[in-house]
Amino acid sequence: MSEIAKLAPSYIRSIAPYVGGKPISDLAREMGLDPTQIVKLASNENPLGVSPNAHMAMMDAVDDIARYPDGNSVELRQAVSEKFKVAPEQLVFGNGSNDILELAARAFLAPADEAVYSQHAFAVYSLVTQAVGAKGVVVPAKDFGHDLNAMSAAITPKTRVVFVANPNNPTGTLLGKADLKAFIAKVPQHTLVVLDEAYDEYLSDADKAESIDWLSEFDNLIISRTFSKAYGLAGLRVGFGLTSASIADLMNRVRQPFNVNSIAQAAAVASLADEEFVERTRALNNAGMVQITQGLKDLGLDYIPSFANFVSFKVADAAGVNQRLLAQGIIVRPIANYEMPEYLRVSIGLFSENAKFLAALKSALSK
Ligand SMILES: *Cc1c(COP(=O)(O)O)cnc(C)c1O
């Protein structure tokens, strides 16, 4: 490490880099494979791509790319405000919802403050906590899901933020609505609840928490949503937070003035209007989830029942199986860095992609 690098704060030097899904181009290069034959089921992306409306809006927006974007995302703000029935001042837009998670951390966490989150929860919670020098308090999971009672008990006078992923990634676990609401009601006023609902669109109406209705009751709640998953805009980077006007105001002060690019704003507006696309996405996901979980059962593998667009399954030699899948052009996600060394996470793809994955897995297991 160079002399100057050694002078970075120790909490920065000790951050473990985020490990994403392997890009198709990397695997093609490493294994000499035809990229068009590679199946990537590693980053919970939408196998249907994007709504045709969003595609058209993006092409139109390209013509204006020499201009700075609208720093207040006014049109997108209006569209989200109408769709979710919240005031425009209650919204914060981000460069992906990861940006929202980071803005919450930067607005509320100082060194020596604490943030509480669950074991096996989304890796970005610890990243954004450490980046501001705050202390991450990891609460042991219960049946791979969040143990809300233990999380409540972990909140101290120093806790400024508690992160809750519902459904959680990489476990796919879902909290009961009543339990979640009771938990939020118990969180003290000096602690912000960041409720990450990146996969909300995949839930059935019966399973949805309808948490946006809770904003009127709890002024220490931030809900984060994304266009990266069901809306198929992962590469554009756009997400948003719904909260109280005063929290939104603070988060807006720490965000970069042009954090959401103009193509993303245009695509997000158009994709919000295409409910049919989201409906098709959900239907495909439901069918693919049945296909993959049945295939896992047929192979005699255990998996964690999932409410999202991926499922994590257990294989004794996860690293070896992963290597043998890669050799066959199948990319899934090893999750050893989530303290789940015996699990692999597979995203639900198209019918044909799921079938290729299952065939490759069968072969990878028999070696
Ligand atoms: C994928 C995912 C997100 C979305 O991140 P973006 O920055 O919006 O792409 C957020 N939270 C969780 C738990 C996720 O799995």
The ligand as an SDF file (V2000), in Angstrom:
LIG
                    3D

 15 15  0  0  0  0  0  0  0  0999 V2000
  -30.9880   -5.1580   -6.5050 C   0  0  0  0  0  0  0  0  0  0  0  0
  -31.2170   -4.5610   -5.1790 C   0  0  0  0  0  0  0  0  0  0  0  0
  -31.3500   -3.1810   -5.0540 C   0  0  0  0  0  0  0  0  0  0  0  0
  -31.3500   -2.3210   -6.2570 C   0  0  0  0  0  0  0  0  0  0  0  0
  -30.2200   -1.5870   -6.4170 O   0  0  0  0  0  0  0  0  0  0  0  0
  -30.1950   -0.4430   -7.5350 P   0  0  0  0  0  0  0  0  0  0  0  0
  -29.1210    0.4420   -7.0560 O   0  0  0  0  0  0  0  0  0  0  0  0
  -31.5440    0.1980   -7.5290 O   0  0  0  0  0  0  0  0  0  0  0  0
  -29.8990   -1.1170   -8.8330 O   0  0  0  0  0  0  0  0  0  0  0  0
  -31.6000   -2.6350   -3.8120 C   0  0  0  0  0  0  0  0  0  0  0  0
  -31.7380   -3.4310   -2.7360 N   0  0  0  0  0  0  0  0  0  0  0  0
  -31.6470   -4.7640   -2.8190 C   0  0  0  0  0  0  0  0  0  0  0  0
  -31.8810   -5.5900   -1.6170 C   0  0  0  0  0  0  0  0  0  0  0  0
  -31.3640   -5.3610   -4.0440 C   0  0  0  0  0  0  0  0  0  0  0  0
  -31.2410   -6.6770   -4.1220 O   0  0  0  0  0  0  0  0  0  0  0  0
  1  2  1  0
  2  3  1  0
  2 14  2  0
  3  4  1  0
  3 10  2  0
  4  5  1  0
  5  6  1  0
  6  7  2  0
  6  8  1  0
  6  9  1  0
 10 11  1  0
 11 12  2  0
 12 13  1  0
 12 14  1  0
 14 15  1  0
M  END
$$$$
